[in-house]
Amino acid sequence: MNLNNQKRAPLYEALEKFRRQRVVPFDVPGHKRGRGNPELVELLGEKCVGMDVNSMKPLDNLCHPVSVILEAEALAADAFGAENAFFMVGGTTSSVQSMVLSACKAGDKIILPRNVHRSVINALVLCGAEPVYVNPKVDNRLGISLGMELGDVERAILDNPTAVAVLVNNPTYYGICSNIREIVRLAHEHGMLALADEAHGTHFYFGKNLPISAIAAGADMSAVSMHKSGGSLTQSSLLLLGKNVSAGYVSQIINLTQTTSASYLLMSSLDISRRNLALRGEASFEKVTAMAEYARSEINGIGGYYAYGRELVNGNSIYDYDVTKLSVYTRDIGLAGIEVYDLLRDEYDIQIEFGDIGNILAYISIGDRIQDIERFVGALSDIKRLYAKDTKGMLSNEYIAPRVVTTPQKAFYAKKESLPLRQTRGRVCSEFVMCYPPGIPILAPGEVVTEDIIDYIEYAKEKGCSMQGTEDPTVCRLNVLMEGSY
């Protein structure tokens, strides 16, 4: 990485220069630098609204960059150690989907863990590729799915020699990492691309003593969520490429779905945040790590909770652990993670990332302060003292291995009927069911509905999880395939 070059932010600099020129706008957006919408100016500020502009020659065009956006993307590639980088303004969902669509066509097989984000399976609905799931092991105490074991990946590759790619979560939402370097090696040995969903791994590229990044491990493509641990604006992301992938082809795939009206607020935030990480990322993430480890120690000192960390590492299904993820197991105090999540927000004005049926995740990043950590730890201590109860009747597992009978695309577009949830046992689901966050499907199109899955859905609803993906917003009914339609 060339640190002198990394001091620049060419897109942001061009945008600032344009703003000072006070050009008269006869183009979109129609608010005309906010003059047509004073309430928007009051909400966001004159400078922000004044930088919400359209693509033009001085500011380049994301669909076909030739100047300042191209320079900014090249600097991002250099900072992340990639061959190419693309600015993405549809969130990491768009990065993941462009990555999968670049690797797979209709009828292709892709090897992947089942505990992927919905965006991966959505991409399979769009392109018609067939998933070959490597079902992760589950930690029986914590109830969470782990990483892909190397032997399971190798078996999947040998059993499916025509598969075109292997996809890895690096890390999972809970901070768990697979042996991505060896998975990449296996994929390449068998002529397959290695893809990584690094929505929660931006800091791996800049922090010390953290798990290896996908690009450093030799992956061919990685979707990186800059707006999570990287500090850019929500919905901004990067798609990184290795040297064996055609940037021109990937650009064409991106332009199939990405907007032609890219937000300069999002793109300039990527440019500025890349510069910040390149120049100050190592020191910043050293502080993040220290704060997370301090919080972990303090929470474990309360008793009843378990803030887990590197002690979980077993060299296989948990090859490494991201210590910046403050994942906390709550079931031993008799409360589901979502119940603790609700109490923190409603009673203590603390908003954490998510709660599921057994865990919570507090996202620690470059904007956090030690006093906020202290307040969070104090609230957890209070919650244990005031709300702890017996653990009888609590469910444990977050992940139930599915039985797949048809592809996501075939199931999603097949003839279907809507049935009450309890009547769908044994039928094939034609839609998604998930708690969001984290957005990992409990059921995906093409999977068999089982008694355990129905129990889980009802339990998650009862505890207050936000259920998404179904046509019925109450998740009292489920769309299933008509008999004989698959």
Solvent accessible surface area in square Angstrom, and as a share of the most:
residue,aa,sasa,rsa
1,M,116,0.52
2,N,75,0.38
3,L,96,0.48
4,N,110,0.56
5,N,73,0.38
6,Q,0,0.00
7,K,119,0.50
8,R,106,0.39
9,A,0,0.00
10,P,2,0.01
11,L,0,0.00
12,Y,53,0.20
13,E,67,0.30
14,A,18,0.14
15,L,1,0.01
16,E,18,0.08
17,K,122,0.52
18,F,12,0.05
19,R,84,0.31
20,R,160,0.58
21,Q,102,0.45
22,R,206,0.75
23,V,71,0.41
24,V,106,0.61
25,P,8,0.05
26,F,187,0.78
27,D,49,0.26
28,V,94,0.54
29,P,33,0.21
30,G,62,0.60
31,H,26,0.12
32,K,54,0.23
33,R,41,0.15
34,G,2,0.02
35,R,166,0.60
36,G,60,0.58
37,N,60,0.31
38,P,96,0.61
39,E,136,0.61
40,L,50,0.25
41,V,38,0.22
42,E,150,0.67
43,L,135,0.67
44,L,89,0.44
45,G,30,0.29
46,E,132,0.59
47,K,101,0.43
48,C,40,0.24
49,V,2,0.01
50,G,11,0.11
51,M,16,0.07
52,D,41,0.21
53,V,8,0.04
54,N,42,0.21
55,S,24,0.15
56,M,46,0.21
57,K,191,0.81
58,P,81,0.51
59,L,0,0.00
60,D,6,0.03
61,N,57,0.29
62,L,15,0.07
63,C,32,0.19
64,H,140,0.62
65,P,27,0.17
66,V,103,0.59
67,S,41,0.26
68,V,22,0.13
69,I,0,0.00
70,L,89,0.44
71,E,72,0.32
72,A,0,0.00
73,E,10,0.04
74,A,62,0.48
75,L,22,0.11
76,A,0,0.00
77,A,6,0.05
78,D,52,0.27
79,A,8,0.07
80,F,7,0.03
81,G,58,0.56
82,A,15,0.12
83,E,104,0.47
84,N,52,0.27
85,A,6,0.04
86,F,29,0.12
87,F,3,0.01
88,M,0,0.00
89,V,6,0.04
90,G,35,0.34
91,G,9,0.09
92,T,10,0.06
93,T,58,0.34
94,S,17,0.11
95,S,0,0.00
96,V,2,0.01
97,Q,30,0.14
98,S,3,0.02
99,M,0,0.00
100,V,0,0.00
101,L,22,0.11
102,S,16,0.10
103,A,13,0.10
104,C,3,0.02
105,K,136,0.58
106,A,80,0.62
107,G,62,0.59
108,D,29,0.15
109,K,57,0.24
110,I,0,0.00
111,I,0,0.00
112,L,0,0.00
113,P,3,0.02
114,R,2,0.01
115,N,6,0.03
116,V,0,0.00
117,H,49,0.22
118,R,64,0.23
119,S,1,0.01
120,V,0,0.00
121,I,0,0.00
122,N,35,0.18
123,A,0,0.00
124,L,0,0.00
125,V,9,0.05
126,L,95,0.47
127,C,17,0.10
128,G,9,0.09
129,A,0,0.00
130,E,66,0.29
131,P,11,0.07
132,V,25,0.14
133,Y,35,0.13
134,V,7,0.04
135,N,60,0.31
136,P,10,0.06
137,K,94,0.40
138,V,37,0.21
139,D,30,0.16
140,N,130,0.67
141,R,124,0.45
142,L,2,0.01
143,G,0,0.00
144,I,0,0.00
145,S,7,0.05
146,L,12,0.06
147,G,4,0.04
148,M,4,0.02
149,E,37,0.17
150,L,50,0.25
151,G,32,0.31
152,D,27,0.14
153,V,0,0.00
154,E,71,0.32
155,R,141,0.52
156,A,12,0.09
157,I,0,0.00
158,L,106,0.53
159,D,110,0.57
160,N,19,0.10
161,P,96,0.61
162,T,108,0.63
163,A,6,0.04
164,V,40,0.23
165,A,0,0.00
166,V,0,0.00
167,L,0,0.00
168,V,1,0.01
169,N,16,0.08
170,N,1,0.01
171,P,5,0.03
172,T,9,0.05
173,Y,22,0.09
174,Y,10,0.04
175,G,0,0.00
176,I,0,0.00
177,C,3,0.02
178,S,6,0.04
179,N,21,0.11
180,I,4,0.02
181,R,130,0.47
182,E,48,0.22
183,I,0,0.00
184,V,6,0.03
185,R,105,0.38
186,L,6,0.03
187,A,0,0.00
188,H,71,0.32
189,E,108,0.48
190,H,72,0.32
191,G,70,0.67
192,M,4,0.02
193,L,49,0.24
194,A,1,0.00
195,L,1,0.01
196,A,0,0.00
197,D,11,0.05
198,E,0,0.00
199,A,14,0.11
200,H,17,0.08
201,G,0,0.00
202,T,0,0.00
203,H,2,0.01
204,F,13,0.05
205,Y,34,0.13
206,F,18,0.08
207,G,15,0.14
208,K,130,0.55
209,N,130,0.67
210,L,24,0.12
211,P,4,0.02
212,I,54,0.27
213,S,6,0.04
214,A,0,0.00
215,I,20,0.10
216,A,67,0.52
217,A,8,0.06
218,G,36,0.34
219,A,4,0.03
220,D,4,0.02
221,M,1,0.00
222,S,0,0.00
223,A,0,0.00
224,V,0,0.00
225,S,0,0.00
226,M,0,0.00
227,H,45,0.20
228,K,59,0.25
229,S,3,0.02
230,G,0,0.00
231,G,46,0.44
232,S,11,0.07
233,L,89,0.44
234,T,106,0.62
235,Q,91,0.40
236,S,0,0.00
237,S,0,0.00
238,L,2,0.01
239,L,0,0.00
240,L,0,0.00
241,L,0,0.00
242,G,10,0.10
243,K,164,0.69
244,N,104,0.53
245,V,24,0.14
246,S,68,0.44
247,A,30,0.24
248,G,49,0.47
249,Y,98,0.37
250,V,0,0.00
251,S,30,0.20
252,Q,120,0.53
253,I,17,0.08
254,I,7,0.04
255,N,62,0.32
256,L,130,0.65
257,T,88,0.51
258,Q,21,0.09
259,T,62,0.36
260,T,104,0.61
261,S,82,0.53
262,A,7,0.06
263,S,34,0.22
264,Y,0,0.00
265,L,38,0.19
266,L,21,0.10
267,M,0,0.00
268,S,8,0.05
269,S,14,0.09
270,L,0,0.00
271,D,0,0.00
272,I,63,0.32
273,S,9,0.06
274,R,1,0.00
275,R,57,0.21
276,N,40,0.20
277,L,2,0.01
278,A,10,0.08
279,L,60,0.30
280,R,128,0.47
281,G,1,0.01
282,E,90,0.40
283,A,58,0.45
284,S,26,0.17
285,F,2,0.01
286,E,122,0.55
287,K,138,0.58
288,V,3,0.01
289,T,32,0.19
290,A,61,0.47
291,M,24,0.11
292,A,0,0.00
293,E,69,0.31
294,Y,77,0.29
295,A,0,0.00
296,R,14,0.05
297,S,72,0.46
298,E,68,0.30
299,I,0,0.00
300,N,63,0.32
301,G,67,0.65
302,I,38,0.19
303,G,27,0.26
304,G,32,0.31
305,Y,11,0.04
306,Y,38,0.14
307,A,0,0.00
308,Y,0,0.00
309,G,1,0.01
310,R,101,0.37
311,E,111,0.50
312,L,30,0.15
313,V,57,0.33
314,N,88,0.45
315,G,43,0.41
316,N,60,0.31
317,S,4,0.03
318,I,5,0.03
319,Y,95,0.36
320,D,37,0.19
321,Y,0,0.00
322,D,0,0.00
323,V,1,0.00
324,T,6,0.04
325,K,3,0.01
326,L,0,0.00
327,S,0,0.00
328,V,0,0.00
329,Y,4,0.02
330,T,0,0.00
331,R,37,0.13
332,D,74,0.39
333,I,7,0.03
334,G,1,0.01
335,L,8,0.04
336,A,0,0.00
337,G,0,0.00
338,I,11,0.06
339,E,36,0.16
340,V,0,0.00
341,Y,37,0.14
342,D,39,0.20
343,L,31,0.15
344,L,0,0.00
345,R,89,0.32
346,D,88,0.46
347,E,105,0.47
348,Y,44,0.17
349,D,116,0.60
350,I,24,0.12
351,Q,113,0.50
352,I,12,0.06
353,E,55,0.25
354,F,1,0.00
355,G,5,0.04
356,D,4,0.02
357,I,0,0.00
358,G,0,0.00
359,N,0,0.00
360,I,0,0.00
361,L,0,0.00
362,A,7,0.05
363,Y,48,0.18
364,I,12,0.06
365,S,16,0.10
366,I,58,0.29
367,G,70,0.67
368,D,47,0.24
369,R,133,0.49
370,I,84,0.43
371,Q,97,0.43
372,D,52,0.27
373,I,6,0.03
374,E,81,0.37
375,R,134,0.49
376,F,12,0.05
377,V,15,0.09
378,G,38,0.36
379,A,5,0.04
380,L,0,0.00
381,S,46,0.30
382,D,43,0.22
383,I,0,0.00
384,K,66,0.28
385,R,167,0.61
386,L,99,0.49
387,Y,80,0.31
388,A,51,0.39
389,K,109,0.46
390,D,108,0.56
391,T,58,0.34
392,K,183,0.77
393,G,71,0.69
394,M,26,0.12
395,L,62,0.31
396,S,38,0.25
397,N,58,0.30
398,E,29,0.13
399,Y,19,0.07
400,I,45,0.23
401,A,59,0.46
402,P,16,0.10
403,R,152,0.56
404,V,58,0.33
405,V,56,0.32
406,T,21,0.12
407,T,20,0.12
408,P,2,0.01
409,Q,52,0.23
410,K,135,0.57
411,A,0,0.00
412,F,75,0.31
413,Y,145,0.55
414,A,20,0.15
415,K,159,0.67
416,K,81,0.34
417,E,56,0.25
418,S,51,0.33
419,L,32,0.16
420,P,45,0.28
421,L,9,0.04
422,R,106,0.39
423,Q,116,0.52
424,T,0,0.00
425,R,156,0.57
426,G,50,0.48
427,R,40,0.15
428,V,4,0.02
429,C,0,0.00
430,S,1,0.00
431,E,11,0.05
432,F,10,0.04
433,V,0,0.00
434,M,0,0.00
435,C,9,0.06
436,Y,86,0.33
437,P,37,0.23
438,P,13,0.08
439,G,0,0.00
440,I,37,0.19
441,P,6,0.04
442,I,21,0.11
443,L,0,0.00
444,A,1,0.00
445,P,2,0.01
446,G,0,0.00
447,E,1,0.01
448,V,7,0.04
449,V,1,0.00
450,T,52,0.30
451,E,64,0.29
452,D,90,0.47
453,I,1,0.00
454,I,0,0.00
455,D,54,0.28
456,Y,10,0.04
457,I,0,0.00
458,E,65,0.29
459,Y,23,0.09
460,A,0,0.00
461,K,65,0.28
462,E,134,0.60
463,K,36,0.15
464,G,43,0.41
465,C,12,0.07
466,S,57,0.37
467,M,27,0.12
468,Q,67,0.30
469,G,32,0.31
470,T,20,0.11
471,E,135,0.61
472,D,31,0.16
473,P,118,0.74
474,T,79,0.46
475,V,1,0.01
476,C,71,0.42
477,R,103,0.38
478,L,1,0.00
479,N,13,0.07
480,V,0,0.00
481,L,2,0.01
482,M,80,0.36
483,E,123,0.55
484,G,76,0.73
485,S,40,0.26
486,Y,129,0.49
